[in-house]
Amino acid sequence: MQKHIYPVILFSLIFCLKGFSQVFPPVINSYNDTAGAYFANLYINFSPNDTGNIKVQIQLQQGTGNNVYDSTYNIPAGDTTNVELRMTSLTPCTNYDLLINLSNDHSQGNVINPLFSFTTVCNTAVTSINENSYAVIAHGQSVEVVCTELPQNGAIEIYDLTGRMIVSTNMHQDAQQIPFNKNAGIYLLRITGNGQQLYTNRFVIN
């Protein structure tokens, strides 16, 4: 009787160990985006669930099944879980549906799934004129915003990767210090003026 029991126990143990060692595909925890006239940046925080490499496939669609962009990005799994992915050669004033799929070395991701929709900037002149007029410098417990041309009715907004606004202040000088005692991570800074988005960029707090 015992001779028959031992193989059953051994088989059950091996089965359980295989179950515990199963590796799952990466999981997105939070995301955010910025869009210009000809580009868009996707910022994601994810759990790799593995070591090695992460493959992120992004498709942009204009209507179901109408792919106008398809690219795969390779990211070291052990590097960081906050990444920026840039999509270029887009069309101004255009709506895109963004689909995404993440895989790691030992587990294939799910079928590519819609994440969100966005629209590129329509006023290309504003973006091209002002893109190089601003700079964001993060140091210590503050963020410095520097500009060469102070916008009328300018405002500065800072968002975390969940899209939650955590800072909102008027822009009243060409080199402005903003107290910023927040956790390490990637944040998005947006400058507006007269109801228009003039500049958007991300910065990293270590």
C-alpha positions in Angstrom: 0.0 0.0 0.0 2.8 2.4 0.9 4.5 1.7 -2.4 1.5 3.1 -4.2 1.1 6.1 -1.9 4.7 7.5 -2.3 4.5 8.0 -6.1 1.2 9.8 -5.7 2.6 12.1 -3.0 5.7 12.8 -5.2 3.6 13.6 -8.2 1.4 16.0 -6.2 4.5 17.7 -4.7 6.0 18.3 -8.2 2.7 19.6 -9.5 2.4 22.0 -6.6 6.0 23.2 -7.1 5.4 23.9 -10.7 2.3 25.9 -9.8 4.3 28.0 -7.3 7.1 28.6 -9.9 4.7 29.8 -12.6 5.8 33.2 -14.0 3.1 35.7 -14.9 3.2 38.4 -17.6 3.9 42.0 -16.5 1.0 44.0 -15.1 0.5 47.7 -15.6 -0.1 49.5 -12.2 -0.7 53.0 -13.6 -0.1 55.1 -16.7 -0.3 58.6 -18.1 0.5 60.3 -21.4 1.4 63.6 -23.0 0.8 64.4 -26.7 2.2 67.1 -29.0 1.3 67.6 -32.6 3.6 64.9 -34.1 4.4 62.7 -31.1 3.0 61.2 -27.9 4.7 59.9 -24.8 3.3 57.0 -22.7 4.5 56.7 -19.1 3.8 53.4 -17.4 4.5 51.9 -14.0 4.4 48.1 -14.1 5.3 45.0 -12.2 7.7 42.9 -14.3 6.9 39.5 -12.5 10.2 38.3 -13.9 13.9 39.1 -14.5 15.5 39.5 -17.9 13.7 41.5 -20.6 10.2 43.0 -21.0 8.7 43.5 -24.4 6.1 46.2 -24.8 4.1 46.1 -28.0 2.1 49.3 -28.8 -0.4 49.8 -31.6 -2.2 53.0 -32.5 -5.5 52.6 -34.3 -7.8 54.9 -36.1 -10.9 52.8 -36.0 -11.1 49.1 -35.0 -8.4 47.1 -36.7 -7.0 50.1 -38.6 -3.4 50.0 -37.3 -1.4 53.2 -38.2 1.5 52.5 -35.7 2.9 49.2 -34.5 6.2 49.1 -32.5 7.8 46.9 -29.9 10.0 48.3 -27.1 12.5 46.2 -25.1 13.0 47.1 -21.5 15.3 45.5 -18.9 13.0 44.0 -16.3 15.4 44.6 -13.4 16.1 48.3 -14.3 13.0 50.2 -13.3 9.3 49.8 -13.3 8.8 53.4 -14.4 9.3 53.8 -18.2 8.7 56.4 -20.9 7.8 55.1 -24.4 7.8 57.6 -27.2 5.7 57.4 -30.4 6.6 59.7 -33.3 5.5 60.6 -36.8 1.9 61.1 -35.7 -0.6 63.4 -37.4 -1.7 66.7 -35.7 -5.3 67.0 -34.5 -5.9 63.3 -34.8 -7.6 60.8 -32.4 -5.8 57.5 -31.7 -6.8 54.4 -29.7 -3.7 53.0 -27.9 -3.5 49.2 -27.5 -0.7 47.6 -25.5 0.7 44.1 -24.7 3.5 43.3 -22.2 5.5 40.0 -22.1 8.5 38.9 -20.2 11.2 36.2 -20.9 9.1 33.4 -19.4 5.5 34.4 -20.0 3.6 35.7 -23.0 1.3 38.7 -22.4 -2.4 38.7 -23.1 -3.8 39.6 -26.5 -3.1 43.2 -27.1 -5.8 45.3 -25.3 -7.0 48.9 -25.6 -5.6 51.1 -22.9 -7.0 54.6 -23.7 -7.6 57.2 -26.4 -5.8 60.5 -27.0 -5.8 63.3 -29.5 -2.6 65.0 -30.8 -2.3 68.8 -30.6 -4.0 70.8 -33.3 -2.2 74.1 -33.0 1.2 73.0 -34.2 2.6 76.6 -34.2 2.3 76.8 -30.4 4.1 73.6 -29.8 7.0 74.3 -32.2 7.6 77.8 -31.0 7.5 77.1 -27.3 9.0 73.6 -27.2 12.6 74.8 -26.6 11.6 77.8 -24.5 11.1 75.9 -21.2 13.2 73.6 -19.0 12.4 71.6 -15.9 15.1 70.9 -13.3 14.4 68.7 -10.4 16.8 69.0 -7.5 16.5 68.2 -3.7 12.9 68.9 -2.6 12.0 71.4 -5.3 11.4 71.7 -9.0 12.7 74.7 -11.0 10.9 75.8 -14.1 12.9 78.1 -16.4 11.5 79.9 -19.4 12.8 82.3 -22.0 9.4 83.8 -22.7 7.0 84.2 -19.8 3.4 83.3 -21.0 0.4 85.5 -20.3 -1.8 84.0 -17.6 0.7 81.2 -17.3 0.1 78.3 -15.0 2.1 75.3 -13.9 0.5 71.9 -13.1 2.2 68.7 -11.9 0.6 65.3 -12.1 1.6 61.9 -10.9 1.3 58.8 -13.2 -2.2 58.1 -12.1 -3.2 61.4 -13.6 -3.9 63.1 -10.2 -2.9 66.8 -10.1 -0.7 67.4 -7.1 0.6 70.9 -7.8 -1.2 73.9 -9.4 0.4 77.4 -9.3 0.6 80.5 -11.3 3.7 81.2 -13.4 4.9 84.6 -12.5 8.7 84.6 -13.2 11.1 83.2 -15.7 12.9 81.1 -13.1 10.5 79.7 -10.6 11.1 77.3 -7.7 8.3 75.0 -6.7 8.5 73.1 -3.4 8.2 69.4 -4.2 8.6 66.9 -1.3 7.2 63.8 -3.0 8.0 60.1 -3.3 10.6 58.9 -5.9 9.1 58.3 -9.3 8.1 59.9 -12.6 6.0 63.1 -12.7 4.4 65.1 -15.5 4.7 68.9 -15.6 2.4 71.0 -17.8 2.5 74.7 -18.6 -0.5 76.5 -19.9 -1.2 80.1 -21.0 -4.4 81.8 -22.2 -6.2 78.5 -22.2 -3.6 76.7 -24.4 -1.2 74.0 -23.5 2.3 75.4 -24.2 4.6 72.8 -22.8 4.5 69.3 -21.3 7.4 67.3 -20.0 8.3 64.7 -17.4 10.8 64.7 -14.6 12.2 62.1 -12.3 12.5 62.3 -8.5 15.1 59.8 -7.2 
